[in-house]
Amino acid sequence: MSQMSTLQVPEQLIPRSAPDLVALIAACMVSAIYLLRGIVWDKPDPYHHVWFEKPTEKFHAAVQPSRPETRNIAEKLATAGKDIVIFWGSQSGTGESFAVRLAKEISVRFGRQTLCADLADYDPETIGLIPATKLAIFIMSTYGEGDPSDNAAAFWNWLHQSSPSVASLGSLRYVAFGLGNSKYRYYNKVIDVAVASLDKAGARSLITVGKADDARGGTEEDFLSWKCRLFDLFQAELGFVDAYVGFTPSITVTEDRNLTPIDLITSFRSRDDTHPRDARIMPLAIGAAHCICSSSGREYIHMELDIPNHTDLRYRTGDHLAVHPVNPTSEIELLLKATGYDGVRAKTPLVVRSIESDSSLKLPSPATLERLLRHHLEICAPVSRELLKTLAQYAPTPNASKLLLSLAENKAAYAKFVAENHITMGRLLSLAAPNLVWGLLPLSFLLETLPTMKPRYYSISSSSAVSPHSLAITVGVVSNAIAPHSSITVPGVASNYLLSVADDVNDLVSRETSMPEYPLPELSGSTKASQICASICPSSFKLPKLSTTPLIMIAAGTGIAPFRAFIQERARLHSVGQPVGKMLLFFGCRNQDDFLYQEEISEAVSSFDGSLKVITAFSRSRIDHKYYVQDRVAERRQEVCELLDDRASIYICGRVVMAKQVGEVVWNAMRVHNDWHDTEVKRWAESMTRGGKWLQDVWG
């Protein structure tokens, strides 16, 4: 028979008095309460986070970029009640700003509901669904070797594919405007290809395509001329009625003195800044800075920056650094004084909101006016002729209004005025009405019409294999005369800012030298004052994967920067016994004194035992003939062609004019060397570009 076991309670746990019994009951209750934690009590408070929210969160939500609720552009036009869509493809922001300006002006002047559309936000095949009652406007930029902007990549691929939808655009009415530079080999190629493809698919162009040429600084005027033709079309053929009533704001700006400094946005990037090239923006401390050349009236600065220990702030040899500059104090004070916002009002918190629910802000909010002018708006940019007519409405005197109207209506008078004066917004207001305040000028006008500050890109001049925790850039400090014989100079915003910050590390500038003043960076979370705000941007300007691949490197001026990094990296490989290919470096500058990194490169030549050759070209030599870098390439054309036959990669860095002339020299050399026809040379050049064997990093 089985025996039932009984629970044996230790004798010391049996209560022997009333106090013992009370203690036991209390212990049981405590245990039960603890076991019920998270079920009956101590449940997570779903509103706990509210205690830690800033009062400005409601403002931040208002400035988040809106996402399209549909990727069908025809459906979007129908549901939003829009008559016109302006598609933009922009790399630097100019094309986008033109599209935004045009959309607003069409809505205000002609009463036509207009949608400004990023090409990346909509499926390109839905363009064929746009009915004939609507109008499409394409504003597209060309950069590099005839490449579209990043946001136009899907549209570009769609144009080149053999989809049935591409061949059925019979209902599409459109006009087009392109932005390009005639110094480049493929001037305005993107808009030419787009127009040809649209026409072939049955779309109907209402006016001839407009083209801007930045080579002669005429982008703004070219856009205005094309816009006049467009507006003539609106009135003469489409029956639009012009009812221009002046400036109509699309944002509201209010002062809120209840906000405290902790409530304000102090980041260096606006909340909807999604430029495809921008990575994480961080404050970078300046580890060292020194002048590497100061001849010919121009400063060249070598600057080394410490990289914080962040995994997303690693760079690779050949990448770019996007520097976010700030405006000089003098320009800020001039504009604040002219508008009457100097003193306390400059530091009063402003809340900026978009009037239309489907549009996003380009500025952080809330923020002070002083901060917006210093970090987020291009107040040093020249004022366009288009703005003068509207600006005249707010002039404090009849004479000031008359001056602005005369400049707005006379292209030649405007050009002469610009050639004689440096007309930033602050300077223009002061010139038109000296010592007077433009009290009628709405703050919304300033914040809407001034361009947003864009980063400036510098080739990184150090190797990530040699210095992974710091990077270097090479800065040519720019100050250009506004006209050939003018004594008025316009200092470059980014280069002079970098010079000023670098001067805090190491006295680079004589105290007697006149230069713009900049405040010390207002960067939180750091004790170092000498910092800049920047981000690392990937580039395709990379060394070949095989270290034995021959290199042909061609540079002028600060274009030497990435090649310094290339040589550093191959020198490291060579020092550990790794084989490296032949390297031929052509470098052009004014004279021997302008030879950037001369000693360093000379030492590298010795260390490579003949595998690195350097050929210089001095355009203003006092003891030799004047040579440009393309002349030296022509002299060495046999050696260049032999290296190219040996599957060398060719790199060109510098101004676009130099790159174009070098390209022509190399193509002609290969034509003669191989006895090719023009079509064979073209086919070879295109294959080199497609295969990543011909790479350019050019500007200007």
BELTAUR-V666115 format. One record per residue. N is the residue number from 0. PSI is psi as a letter, one per 20 degrees, with the letter a starting at -180 (* if undefined). Layout:
BEGIN
N,PSI  N,PSI
END
This chain:
BEGIN
0,p  1,q  2,p  3,p  4,q  5,q  6,p  7,o  8,p  9,q  10,h  11,i  12,i  13,p  14,p  15,i  16,r  17,g  18,h  19,g  20,g  21,g  22,h  23,g  24,g  25,g  26,h  27,g  28,g  29,g  30,g  31,g  32,g  33,g  34,h  35,j  36,p  37,i  38,g  39,h  40,r  41,k  42,q  43,p  44,o  45,i  46,j  47,h  48,h  49,h  50,h  51,i  52,q  53,q  54,h  55,j  56,h  57,h  58,h  59,g  60,h  61,h  62,j  63,p  64,p  65,q  66,p  67,p  68,i  69,q  70,j  71,o  72,h  73,g  74,g  75,g  76,h  77,g  78,h  79,i  80,k  81,q  82,h  83,q  84,p  85,o  86,p  87,q  88,o  89,p  90,g  91,i  92,i  93,g  94,h  95,g  96,h  97,g  98,g  99,g  100,g  101,g  102,g  103,g  104,h  105,g  106,g  107,g  108,h  109,i  110,k  111,p  112,p  113,p  114,p  115,o  116,p  117,p  118,h  119,i  120,i  121,q  122,p  123,h  124,i  125,i  126,h  127,i  128,i  129,p  130,r  131,i  132,i  133,r  134,p  135,p  136,p  137,p  138,o  139,q  140,q  141,p  142,r  143,c  144,l  145,k  146,q  147,r  148,r  149,h  150,i  151,j  152,g  153,g  154,g  155,g  156,h  157,h  158,h  159,i  160,r  161,l  162,q  163,h  164,h  165,h  166,k  167,m  168,k  169,h  170,i  171,p  172,p  173,r  174,r  175,q  176,p  177,q  178,p  179,a  180,o  181,i  182,i  183,q  184,h  185,m  186,o  187,k  188,h  189,g  190,h  191,g  192,g  193,g  194,g  195,g  196,g  197,g  198,g  199,h  200,j  201,i  202,q  203,o  204,p  205,h  206,r  207,q  208,p  209,q  210,p  211,q  212,o  213,i  214,h  215,j  216,k  217,j  218,g  219,g  220,h  221,h  222,g  223,g  224,g  225,h  226,h  227,g  228,h  229,g  230,h  231,g  232,g  233,g  234,g  235,h  236,h  237,i  238,k  239,q  240,p  241,o  242,l  243,p  244,j  245,a  246,p  247,o  248,q  249,j  250,q  251,q  252,o  253,q  254,p  255,n  256,i  257,i  258,q  259,r  260,h  261,i  262,i  263,q  264,p  265,j  266,q  267,i  268,p  269,q  270,h  271,k  272,o  273,k  274,p  275,h  276,i  277,p  278,a  279,p  280,p  281,q  282,p  283,p  284,q  285,o  286,h  287,q  288,p  289,q  290,p  291,i  292,p  293,k  294,r  295,k  296,k  297,p  298,q  299,p  300,p  301,p  302,p  303,p  304,p  305,p  306,p  307,r  308,m  309,p  310,h  311,j  312,k  313,q  314,r  315,q  316,p  317,i  318,r  319,q  320,p  321,o  322,p  323,o  324,r  325,q  326,q  327,q  328,h  329,g  330,h  331,g  332,h  333,g  334,g  335,g  336,g  337,h  338,i  339,j  340,j  341,r  342,c  343,h  344,h  345,h  346,j  347,p  348,p  349,p  350,o  351,p  352,q  353,p  354,g  355,p  356,h  357,j  358,q  359,q  360,q  361,j  362,q  363,q  364,p  365,q  366,r  367,q  368,h  369,g  370,h  371,g  372,h  373,g  374,h  375,i  376,q  377,m  378,i  379,i  380,q  381,q  382,p  383,q  384,h  385,h  386,i  387,h  388,g  389,g  390,h  391,h  392,h  393,j  394,q  395,i  396,q  397,h  398,g  399,g  400,g  401,g  402,g  403,h  404,h  405,h  406,h  407,h  408,i  409,o  410,g  411,g  412,h  413,g  414,g  415,g  416,g  417,h  418,h  419,i  420,q  421,n  422,m  423,r  424,g  425,g  426,h  427,g  428,h  429,h  430,g  431,h  432,m  433,p  434,j  435,q  436,p  437,m  438,h  439,i  440,o  441,q  442,h  443,h  444,g  445,g  446,h  447,h  448,h  449,p  450,q  451,q  452,p  453,q  454,q  455,p  456,p  457,p  458,p  459,p  460,k  461,q  462,p  463,h  464,h  465,g  466,m  467,h  468,j  469,q  470,r  471,q  472,q  473,o  474,p  475,o  476,p  477,p  478,o  479,q  480,q  481,h  482,r  483,h  484,k  485,q  486,i  487,p  488,q  489,o  490,p  491,p  492,g  493,g  494,h  495,h  496,g  497,h  498,g  499,g  500,h  501,h  502,h  503,h  504,g  505,p  506,o  507,h  508,p  509,q  510,i  511,i  512,p  513,p  514,q  515,q  516,q  517,q  518,r  519,q  520,p  521,m  522,p  523,q  524,j  525,q  526,i  527,p  528,h  529,n  530,r  531,q  532,p  533,r  534,q  535,p  536,p  537,q  538,q  539,i  540,m  541,q  542,q  543,q  544,h  545,p  546,i  547,i  548,p  549,q  550,p  551,o  552,p  553,p  554,q  555,p  556,c  557,i  558,i  559,i  560,g  561,h  562,h  563,g  564,g  565,g  566,g  567,g  568,g  569,h  570,h  571,g  572,g  573,h  574,h  575,j  576,j  577,p  578,q  579,q  580,r  581,q  582,p  583,o  584,p  585,p  586,p  587,p  588,a  589,g  590,a  591,h  592,h  593,j  594,n  595,p  596,k  597,g  598,g  599,g  600,h  601,g  602,h  603,h  604,g  605,h  606,h  607,i  608,l  609,i  610,i  611,p  612,p  613,p  614,p  615,q  616,o  617,o  618,i  619,l  620,q  621,i  622,i  623,r  624,q  625,p  626,q  627,r  628,h  629,h  630,g  631,h  632,g  633,h  634,h  635,k  636,h  637,g  638,h  639,g  640,h  641,h  642,h  643,h  644,h  645,k  646,k  647,q  648,p  649,p  650,p  651,p  652,p  653,b  654,q  655,h  656,g  657,g  658,h  659,g  660,h  661,g  662,g  663,h  664,g  665,g  666,g  667,h  668,g  669,h  670,g  671,g  672,h  673,j  674,l  675,q  676,r  677,g  678,h  679,h  680,g  681,g  682,g  683,g  684,g  685,h  686,h  687,g  688,g  689,h  690,j  691,k  692,i  693,o  694,p  695,q  696,n  697,r  698,r  699,*
END
